[in-house]
Amino acid sequence: MTQQSTSETPAAPKGRTETTRIAFVCVQNAGRSQMAYAFGQREIENRGLDGEVEVITGGTRPAEHVHDEVVRAMDAIDLDVAGRTPREITFEETQGSDYVITMGCSADDVCPAGWAGENRDWDLDDPDGRPAEEVAAIRDEIEARVSELFDEIQKRV
């Protein structure tokens, strides 16, 4: 995977406001990216960043539903993803994002040429079909990475 990264603050794409947008992307949008989205929403609320940071999520080939293992793992920490529906992410959405975070899958299909943002690949195991303790470990890793990303972003906003 080609990872685009700069040490500079990403420039806001044309037509963007000052809101920092993060896109959490994986293939099926049924596991890792759904967990990251839920943690991102929680960080926005807990840090009082509503209107300053926005999170979106999607996949390149969305599944029909969020993986049952993921629903249970998130339920165990009182975050409900059962009602979420995997969806396709569009080029326009990634073009309008300051960060595209992929979960161990290529961003080549989702990051348009000439895009001014930053792509990070977190290279996480897919929780689909994994035992509960492995899914919990993946969940906890995602939670830590989302928190670190928000620490970094909060220094910039």
Secondary structure by P-SEA (a helix, b strand, c coil): cbbbbbccccccccccccbbbbbbbccccccaaaaaaaaaaaaaaaacccccbbbbbccccccccccaaaaaaaaaaccccccbbbbbbcaaaaaaccbbbbccccccccccccccbbbbbccccccccccaaaaaaaaaaaaaaaaaaaaaaaaac
